């Protein structure tokens, strides 16, 4: 899925999301690309959300992700280093009007 930038309801984004093992994981640390280990998110930007995947409000750096508009209010995102497909950024869908990754 991630290599072809496709999206499947319950399959992986950039970590092993299919088991939902990181959805409720809130220990201090970084979330990295599973292909190239590029830093993507930190636990500081992670928050509880009703989706089956972990949710974040911001990336580690501006270059952590590459983005393009897929539909109004949603950007398709990939790793800024290797291009692995990571899912979407939903504009103004996070806490306090921030984006949700």
MDTraj code that builds the backbone (N, CA, C; nanometers):
import mdtraj as md
import numpy as np

residues = "UNK UNK UNK UNK UNK UNK UNK UNK UNK UNK UNK UNK UNK UNK UNK UNK UNK UNK UNK UNK UNK UNK UNK UNK UNK UNK UNK UNK UNK UNK UNK UNK UNK UNK UNK UNK UNK UNK UNK UNK UNK UNK UNK UNK UNK UNK UNK UNK UNK UNK UNK UNK UNK UNK UNK UNK UNK UNK UNK UNK UNK UNK UNK UNK UNK UNK UNK UNK UNK UNK UNK UNK UNK UNK UNK UNK UNK UNK UNK UNK UNK UNK UNK UNK UNK UNK UNK UNK UNK UNK UNK UNK UNK UNK UNK UNK UNK UNK UNK UNK UNK".split()
xyz = np.array([
    [0.0825, -0.1195, 0.0000],
    [0.0000, 0.0000, 0.0000],
    [0.0863, 0.1249, 0.0000],
    [0.1791, 0.1364, 0.0939],
    [0.2573, 0.2596, 0.1054],
    [0.3485, 0.2821, -0.0141],
    [0.3948, 0.1779, -0.0783],
    [0.4874, 0.1928, -0.1901],
    [0.4206, 0.2457, -0.3158],
    [0.2897, 0.2251, -0.3294],
    [0.2184, 0.2728, -0.4470],
    [0.1302, 0.3929, -0.4159],
    [0.1441, 0.4488, -0.2972],
    [0.0664, 0.5638, -0.2522],
    [-0.0830, 0.5369, -0.2547],
    [-0.1209, 0.4123, -0.2430],
    [-0.2621, 0.3777, -0.2353],
    [-0.3068, 0.3865, -0.0906],
    [-0.4364, 0.3833, -0.0697],
    [-0.4893, 0.3872, 0.0659],
    [-0.5900, 0.2756, 0.0807],
    [-0.5830, 0.2065, 0.1895],
    [-0.6788, 0.1015, 0.2214],
    [-0.7314, 0.1301, 0.3599],
    [-0.8574, 0.1049, 0.3848],
    [-0.9204, 0.1415, 0.5115],
    [-0.8425, 0.1012, 0.6343],
    [-0.7988, -0.0213, 0.6407],
    [-0.7385, -0.0704, 0.7637],
    [-0.5926, -0.1118, 0.7477],
    [-0.5281, -0.0791, 0.6366],
    [-0.3892, -0.1195, 0.6197],
    [-0.2927, -0.0086, 0.6576],
    [-0.1663, -0.0448, 0.6557],
    [-0.0590, 0.0394, 0.7089],
    [-0.0414, 0.1706, 0.6356],
    [0.0023, 0.2683, 0.7142],
    [0.0513, 0.3930, 0.6587],
    [0.2030, 0.3821, 0.6653],
    [0.2681, 0.4413, 0.7618],
    [0.4141, 0.4360, 0.7672],
    [0.4666, 0.3486, 0.8784],
    [0.3827, 0.2933, 0.9606],
    [0.4212, 0.1962, 1.0618],
    [0.3221, 0.0819, 1.0539],
    [0.3262, -0.0063, 1.1479],
    [0.2364, -0.1218, 1.1458],
    [0.0993, -0.0857, 1.2005],
    [0.0270, -0.0028, 1.1297],
    [-0.1032, 0.0415, 1.1791],
    [-0.2080, -0.0680, 1.1716],
    [-0.1860, -0.1699, 1.0866],
    [-0.2904, -0.2697, 1.0682],
    [-0.3286, -0.3398, 1.1982],
    [-0.2396, -0.3436, 1.2950],
    [-0.2737, -0.4036, 1.4238],
    [-0.3206, -0.2972, 1.5231],
    [-0.3183, -0.1724, 1.4811],
    [-0.3563, -0.0590, 1.5648],
    [-0.2731, -0.0505, 1.6925],
    [-0.1538, -0.1102, 1.6923],
    [-0.0724, -0.1131, 1.8133],
    [-0.0207, 0.0238, 1.8558],
    [-0.0153, 0.1210, 1.7664],
    [0.0343, 0.2533, 1.8035],
    [-0.0758, 0.3563, 1.8215],
    [-0.1997, 0.3201, 1.7969],
    [-0.3106, 0.4152, 1.8101],
    [-0.3180, 0.4718, 1.9515],
    [-0.3107, 0.3887, 2.0504],
    [-0.3213, 0.4337, 2.1901],
    [-0.1866, 0.4340, 2.2616],
    [-0.0786, 0.4401, 2.1867],
    [0.0579, 0.4418, 2.2393],
    [0.0995, 0.5880, 2.2572],
    [0.1241, 0.6304, 2.3812],
    [0.1569, 0.7704, 2.4065],
    [0.2888, 0.7887, 2.4804],
    [0.3783, 0.6901, 2.4725],
    [0.5092, 0.7061, 2.5358],
    [0.5917, 0.8069, 2.4564],
    [0.6831, 0.8745, 2.5251],
    [0.7689, 0.9740, 2.4617],
    [0.8562, 0.9086, 2.3557],
    [0.8622, 0.9715, 2.2388],
    [0.9474, 0.9201, 2.1324],
    [0.9139, 0.9801, 1.9972],
    [0.9765, 0.9234, 1.8945],
    [0.9583, 0.9682, 1.7566],
    [0.8887, 0.8598, 1.6758],
    [0.8177, 0.9029, 1.5733],
    [0.7588, 0.8134, 1.4747],
    [0.8349, 0.8388, 1.3452],
    [0.8908, 0.7330, 1.2892],
    [0.9774, 0.7462, 1.1723],
    [0.9215, 0.6667, 1.0550],
    [0.9682, 0.7001, 0.9362],
    [0.9303, 0.6275, 0.8151],
    [0.9819, 0.4834, 0.8252],
    [0.8969, 0.3879, 0.7946],
    [0.9376, 0.2472, 0.8038],
    [1.0326, 0.2067, 0.6920],
    [1.0437, 0.2866, 0.5883],
    [1.1335, 0.2533, 0.4773],
    [1.2727, 0.3146, 0.4944],
    [1.2792, 0.4427, 0.5331],
    [1.4101, 0.5101, 0.5378],
    [1.4451, 0.5678, 0.6752],
    [1.3570, 0.5543, 0.7725],
    [1.3769, 0.6030, 0.9085],
    [1.3845, 0.7551, 0.9209],
    [1.3296, 0.8259, 0.8237],
    [1.3189, 0.9712, 0.8315],
    [1.2260, 1.0079, 0.9472],
    [1.2643, 1.1079, 1.0273],
    [1.1787, 1.1543, 1.1367],
    [1.0538, 1.2200, 1.0802],
    [0.9360, 1.1722, 1.1239],
    [0.8094, 1.2253, 1.0741],
    [0.7343, 1.3042, 1.1806],
    [0.7095, 1.2412, 1.2958],
    [0.6306, 1.3015, 1.4029],
    [0.6951, 1.2704, 1.5378],
    [0.6588, 1.3472, 1.6394],
    [0.7001, 1.3141, 1.7757],
    [0.5744, 1.2880, 1.8589],
    [0.5955, 1.2274, 1.9715],
    [0.4839, 1.1987, 2.0618],
    [0.4197, 1.3277, 2.1135],
    [0.4917, 1.4393, 2.1112],
    [0.4359, 1.5670, 2.1561],
    [0.3206, 1.6140, 2.0685],
    [0.3213, 1.5750, 1.9405],
    [0.2154, 1.6192, 1.8490],
    [0.1047, 1.5153, 1.8327],
    [0.1132, 1.4057, 1.9047],
    [0.0149, 1.2983, 1.8957],
    [-0.1029, 1.3263, 1.9880],
    [-0.2224, 1.2917, 1.9433],
    [-0.3403, 1.3124, 2.0275],
    [-0.4431, 1.2023, 2.0020],
    [-0.5370, 1.1888, 2.0931],
    [-0.6426, 1.0886, 2.0839],
    [-0.7431, 1.1299, 1.9769],
    [-0.7778, 1.0374, 1.8865],
    [-0.8733, 1.0644, 1.7796],
    [-0.9538, 0.9386, 1.7535],
    [-1.0710, 0.9535, 1.6976],
    [-1.1594, 0.8385, 1.6750],
    [-1.1220, 0.7529, 1.5550],
    [-1.0272, 0.7970, 1.4727],
    [-0.9864, 0.7152, 1.3577],
    [-0.9101, 0.5924, 1.4080],
    [-0.9007, 0.4877, 1.3253],
    [-0.8279, 0.3680, 1.3692],
    [-0.6755, 0.3835, 1.3668],
    [-0.6261, 0.4988, 1.3226],
    [-0.4829, 0.5219, 1.3132],
    [-0.4384, 0.6276, 1.4129],
    [-0.3101, 0.6298, 1.4462],
    [-0.2586, 0.7380, 1.5308],
    [-0.2830, 0.8729, 1.4633],
    [-0.3023, 0.9770, 1.5408],
    [-0.3276, 1.1105, 1.4870],
    [-0.2243, 1.2086, 1.5427],
    [-0.1760, 1.2951, 1.4552],
    [-0.0742, 1.3940, 1.4907],
    [-0.1173, 1.5309, 1.4396],
    [-0.0669, 1.6379, 1.5038],
    [-0.1006, 1.7728, 1.4602],
    [0.0105, 1.8416, 1.3815],
    [0.1335, 1.7923, 1.3920],
    [0.2433, 1.8562, 1.3189],
    [0.3574, 1.7589, 1.2962],
    [0.4406, 1.7935, 1.1991],
    [0.5560, 1.7105, 1.1647],
    [0.6800, 1.7585, 1.2409],
    [0.7852, 1.6780, 1.2374],
    [0.9109, 1.7144, 1.3044],
    [0.9706, 1.8388, 1.2397],
    [0.9790, 1.8408, 1.1066],
    [1.0289, 1.9577, 1.0329],
    [0.9359, 1.9828, 0.9143],
    [0.9530, 2.0966, 0.8507],
    [0.8737, 2.1278, 0.7318],
    [0.9029, 2.0309, 0.6174],
    [1.0219, 1.9691, 0.6192],
    [1.0620, 1.8770, 0.5127],
    [1.0323, 1.7308, 0.5449],
    [0.9704, 1.7033, 0.6581],
    [0.9423, 1.5639, 0.6951],
    [0.8505, 1.4957, 0.5951],
    [0.7575, 1.5712, 0.5381],
    [0.6592, 1.5161, 0.4447],
    [0.6575, 1.5934, 0.3144],
    [0.6178, 1.5256, 0.2075],
    [0.5821, 1.5895, 0.0814],
    [0.4308, 1.5821, 0.0727],
    [0.3674, 1.6851, 0.0148],
    [0.2216, 1.6901, 0.0117],
    [0.1724, 1.7402, -0.1233],
    [0.0531, 1.6931, -0.1624],
    [-0.0176, 1.7532, -0.2745],
    [-0.1669, 1.7413, -0.2497],
    [-0.2427, 1.8365, -0.3018],
    [-0.3863, 1.8374, -0.2780],
    [-0.4528, 1.7229, -0.3532],
    [-0.5247, 1.6408, -0.2794],
    [-0.5987, 1.5298, -0.3393],
    [-0.7454, 1.5664, -0.3563],
    [-0.7995, 1.6382, -0.2589],
    [-0.9381, 1.6858, -0.2642],
    [-0.9480, 1.8050, -0.1699],
    [-1.0539, 1.8849, -0.1813],
    [-1.0663, 1.9987, -0.0908],
    [-1.0626, 1.9535, 0.0555],
    [-0.9722, 2.0114, 0.1314],
    [-0.9600, 1.9779, 0.2726],
    [-0.8722, 1.8589, 0.3039],
    [-0.8160, 1.7944, 0.2007],
    [-0.7304, 1.6766, 0.2241],
    [-0.6105, 1.6787, 0.1305],
    [-0.4933, 1.6600, 0.1896],
    [-0.3696, 1.6508, 0.1126],
    [-0.3172, 1.5089, 0.1208],
    [-0.2668, 1.4570, 0.0109],
    [-0.1995, 1.3275, 0.0097],
    [-0.0575, 1.3532, 0.0588],
    [-0.0089, 1.2710, 0.1526],
    [0.1241, 1.2930, 0.2082],
    [0.2130, 1.1709, 0.1885],
    [0.3412, 1.1977, 0.1747],
    [0.4417, 1.0922, 0.1622],
    [0.5660, 1.1369, 0.2370],
    [0.6547, 1.0440, 0.2630],
    [0.7794, 1.0751, 0.3312],
    [0.8574, 1.1774, 0.2490],
    [0.9073, 1.2812, 0.3140],
    [0.9830, 1.3847, 0.2451],
    [1.1194, 1.3399, 0.1978],
    [1.1665, 1.2271, 0.2468],
    [1.2986, 1.1764, 0.2085],
    [1.2904, 1.0695, 0.0994],
    [1.2067, 0.9668, 0.1186],
    [1.2051, 0.8542, 0.0233],
    [1.0773, 0.8452, -0.0604],
    [0.9742, 0.9225, -0.0258],
    [0.8516, 0.9229, -0.1044],
    [0.7502, 0.8154, -0.0682],
    [0.7750, 0.7390, 0.0367],
    [0.6791, 0.6355, 0.0758],
    [0.5445, 0.6995, 0.1113],
    [0.4355, 0.6432, 0.0602],
    [0.3019, 0.6947, 0.0867],
    [0.2647, 0.6788, 0.2326],
    [0.2100, 0.7861, 0.2931],
    [0.1792, 0.7853, 0.4357],
    [0.0323, 0.8098, 0.4670],
    [-0.0458, 0.8438, 0.3704],
    [-0.1870, 0.8693, 0.3971],
    [-0.2246, 1.0119, 0.3636],
    [-0.2915, 1.0796, 0.4581],
    [-0.3460, 1.2126, 0.4315],
    [-0.3211, 1.3111, 0.5451],
    [-0.3258, 1.4379, 0.5087],
    [-0.3354, 1.5467, 0.6045],
    [-0.4744, 1.6057, 0.5853],
    [-0.5530, 1.6055, 0.6911],
    [-0.6870, 1.6617, 0.6856],
    [-0.6816, 1.8009, 0.7467],
    [-0.7049, 1.9003, 0.6628],
    [-0.6908, 2.0394, 0.7032],
    [-0.7978, 2.0794, 0.8042],
    [-0.7549, 2.1449, 0.9099],
    [-0.8431, 2.1959, 1.0156],
    [-0.9320, 2.0880, 1.0791],
    [-0.8835, 1.9635, 1.0832],
    [-0.9597, 1.8536, 1.1425],
    [-0.9037, 1.8107, 1.2780],
    [-0.7975, 1.8766, 1.3223],
    [-0.7360, 1.8431, 1.4501],
    [-0.7801, 1.9383, 1.5601],
    [-0.7207, 1.9264, 1.6764],
    [-0.7543, 2.0155, 1.7882],
    [-0.7234, 2.1611, 1.7554],
    [-0.8094, 2.2503, 1.7997],
    [-0.7911, 2.3955, 1.7815],
    [-0.7715, 2.4355, 1.6355],
    [-0.8358, 2.3648, 1.5444],
    [-0.8301, 2.4001, 1.4029],
    [-0.7013, 2.3629, 1.3315],
    [-0.6148, 2.2858, 1.3980],
    [-0.4910, 2.2410, 1.3329],
    [-0.5207, 2.1272, 1.2362],
    [-0.4242, 2.0953, 1.1535],
    [-0.4367, 1.9805, 1.0637],
    [-0.4256, 1.8513, 1.1418],
    [-0.4824, 1.7453, 1.0851],
    [-0.4677, 1.6102, 1.1419],
    [-0.3962, 1.5238, 1.0397],
    [-0.2884, 1.4628, 1.0835],
    [-0.2145, 1.3676, 0.9995],
    [-0.2510, 1.2278, 1.0468],
])
top = md.Topology()
chain = top.add_chain()
for i, resn in enumerate(residues, 1):
    res = top.add_residue(resn, chain, resSeq=i)
    for name in ("N", "CA", "C"):
        top.add_atom(name, md.element.get_by_symbol(name[0]), res)
traj = md.Trajectory(xyz[None], top)
